[in-house]
Amino acid sequence: MASMISTANLGYLSFQRTNRSNNGVGIGNGATSACVVKATRMEKPLEELYSVRVERKVSKERLTELGVSRWSVWKTGKCKLPWDWQVDQLVYIEEGEVRVVPEGSDRFMQFIAGDLVRYPKWFEADLYFNGPYQERYSFRAYGDD
């Protein structure tokens, strides 16, 4: 029988009781009982840690509601681009994909065509584009949703 408990720093601890027998008979007659403990670290998603919001596979209705067709267009090819946001920016990815590595992190977020991403003010990251990429973007004032 296995059981789990949650801890603030480690995530989940899993306990499983096993029965071992020195003579192959089972509990009793020299059998011993052991407990196996397995610790797993649960890390928060980077989007949550850095307040980056993403909507996947955005509907045409949502794009129309936001007026995405009137936003500015930006294109690039394969490259690495260090970037920092001075204001909130809403981005709709039309083509390609981007890997976003927050400053000081060894983990990354990945966004692809069809994603609507909101980057927060003061966010800093390296952007990795591995091929043709096109986005529409709009800068947002504080409080705009």
C-alpha positions, 0 to 999 in steps of 0.5 A, a space after each residue: 500500500 502506498 501513500 503520499 503527503 505534500 510538503 511546501 519545499 519538496 512537493 510530494 513524498 511517496 511512501 510504500 511499505 514492502 514486506 521482505 522475508 529471509 526465508 520466503 514465507 512472508 510476515 512472521 517466521 523471520 520476515 521484516 518490513 521496510 519502508 521506501 521513501 521517494 522525494 520528488 521536487 515539484 517546480 512551479 511552471 515558469 509562466 507562473 513564476 514570472 507572471 507570463 500569461 499564455 492562451 493556446 490555440 486562440 479562437 478567431 473570435 478572441 483575435 477579433 475581440 482584441 483587434 489583433 489584425 491592427 497590431 504591428 508585425 515583427 518578423 525574424 529568422 533563426 537568432 538569439 535575442 536578449 530582451 527586456 520589457 519596459 511595458 506589458 506586451 501582448 503578442 500573437 504568434 502567427 508563424 514559428 516558435 520561440 523559446 524564452 529563457 528568463 534571466 538567471 534561469 536554465 529552464 525555458 518556456 516555449 510558445 508556438 504559432 497560435 499562442 497569445 502571450 502576455 509578457 509583463 513589464 520589467 521581465 528580462 529573457 533571452 529569446 531563441 528563434 530556430 527558424 522563420 518567426 512572425 508575431 503581431 504585438 501590442 504594448 499595454 498600459 498598466 491595468 489593460 486586459 
